[in-house]
Amino acid sequence: MEAESLGFVREALIMSLVLSAPILGAGLVVGLVISLLQAVTQVQEQTLAFVPKIVAMIAVSIMLLGWMSMQLSGFATRMFGG
């Protein structure tokens, strides 16, 4: 029983990493691009990267909503024995 519970927890953690990786990756890429632009133009405004990162992460979330819901429903089906 304990090994089965640990397997469920491990699978849940892996699923959360898989689902969050594209969103966090988009934020990372946009943040890097904004940082490079700030370094080139010597504009050192801390809040400049915030809005583009949020917009990119929301856009990726919307684009991947179908895939994410399919992954979560498959996970829930496996967890609840359906």
C-alpha angles and dihedrals in degrees: 000000000000093000091050091051091050089050090054092050092047091050091048092052092048090048092052090051092049093049096046098042098081093047094047090044091056090051090049094050094047091047091051093049092048091048091051091049090049091051093049095046094036091230105145102188110147096203095051095088096047101078097044090049092052092046092049093048092049091047092051090047091053093046093050097040094107094049092045093050091049091051092048094047091050090049092049090049091053093046096049094043099245 
